[in-house]
């Protein structure tokens, strides 16, 4: 269910209330879920939704939140910067997390 959120915290709070309860970390070749000691390769997860946020005072303060479901059924959120400070990812991760502007 795609919604419009005013802030990153509003988006993450709502996604967590909708069952995306785990926090994912971005790695160059996968996403990681430290809570269950799991690394998930790009072919093993689906991006269900994503929301971009631009900083009000600086374009350096841009972020994106992804609602992700793994093939094992683990649902969580991944928050990352985009633009100049975006993470260094391999080609498979870039394809998986790419979005249309």
C-alpha positions in Angstrom: 0.0 0.0 0.0 1.9 3.1 -1.3 1.3 6.1 0.9 2.7 9.6 1.1 4.8 10.4 4.2 6.0 13.8 5.4 9.1 12.5 7.1 11.4 9.5 7.3 10.4 8.8 10.8 6.7 8.8 9.9 7.4 6.3 7.1 9.5 3.9 9.2 7.1 4.0 12.1 4.1 3.2 9.8 6.0 0.5 8.0 7.0 -1.1 11.3 3.3 -1.0 12.4 2.4 -2.7 9.2 4.7 -5.7 9.9 8.1 -4.5 8.6 9.5 -5.0 12.0 13.2 -5.8 11.3 16.0 -3.3 10.6 18.1 -4.2 7.6 21.7 -2.9 7.0 23.0 -2.4 3.5 26.2 -4.2 2.5 27.9 -4.0 -0.9 26.6 -7.4 -2.0 23.5 -8.0 0.2 21.3 -6.8 3.0 21.9 -7.9 6.5 19.5 -8.5 9.3 21.5 -8.5 12.5 18.6 -9.5 14.7 18.4 -12.9 13.1 22.0 -13.2 11.9 21.0 -13.3 8.3 22.5 -12.0 5.1 20.1 -11.8 2.1 21.4 -11.7 -1.5 19.5 -9.5 -4.1 17.8 -12.5 -5.7 16.4 -13.5 -2.3 14.4 -10.4 -1.4 11.7 -8.2 -2.8 11.4 -4.4 -2.5 7.7 -3.9 -1.7 7.7 -0.2 -1.4 10.1 2.7 -1.2 10.0 6.4 -0.2 12.5 9.2 -0.8 13.0 12.1 1.4 15.0 15.3 0.6 16.5 17.4 3.4 14.9 20.8 3.9 18.1 22.6 4.5 20.6 20.7 2.4 20.6 18.4 -0.6 23.3 16.4 1.2 20.5 15.3 3.6 18.7 12.9 1.2 17.5 9.5 2.3 15.4 6.6 1.1 13.5 3.9 3.0 12.7 0.5 1.5 10.1 -1.9 2.7 11.6 -5.3 2.0 10.4 -8.9 2.3 12.9 -11.8 2.1 12.1 -15.1 0.5 12.0 -16.5 4.0 9.2 -14.1 5.0 11.3 -11.7 7.1 10.0 -8.2 6.6 11.9 -5.1 7.5 13.0 -1.6 6.6 16.3 -0.5 5.0 17.2 3.2 5.3 20.0 4.6 3.3 21.3 7.9 1.9 21.1 8.5 -1.8 23.0 10.9 -4.0 26.6 11.9 -3.2 26.7 9.8 0.0 25.0 6.7 -1.3 26.5 3.4 -0.4 29.1 1.6 -2.6 27.1 -1.3 -4.0 27.8 -4.1 -6.5 25.9 -4.2 -9.8 23.2 -6.7 -8.6 22.4 -4.6 -5.5 22.2 -1.5 -7.6 19.7 -3.1 -10.0 17.7 -4.5 -7.1 17.5 -1.2 -5.3 17.2 1.1 -8.3 14.1 3.2 -8.6 12.5 5.5 -11.2 12.9 9.2 -10.6 
